[in-house]
């Protein structure tokens, strides 16, 4: 087996399992892009892995939030050797483990699936879209409209948080939020309507 055939696995939350070969770059626009999309804070080209003479190394490629190995931030653009079982953190919400052995990676994945079944959570989802924003941008111009949208996001976030919700992400002129119960969603919707008026 040549060095280019050697794989490691990055086992992360939500059942993420990324196979990585020597030379692979991991990030939102690189290896793992589909699996890493839900995790904010991971750079487009976050880290690169190298396998040489039986040793795996990792290089942080100047990522926005940095890379931690076993809880310690590694320097940018320097090769750092890594070992089986070490933790790797690419963002606040993405902590994973480095696995050198495929069989162990599959065992961990099965355990994660069993644990996930036991940890099912009911939640309510809210999607809020601002009607007429395209016309407003055309009428008022980008700078004024952008400030208006920014204030709108703040109003929505405050209403969501005041109703036990969590603002997940902005999508254009819309937001996506989650709540523990449908009652919380209704409370947030009423707060938003009152605030907008």
Order of alpha helices (4+ residues) and beta strands (2+ residues): beta-beta-beta-alpha-beta-beta-beta-beta-beta-beta-beta-alpha-beta-alpha-alpha-beta-beta-alpha
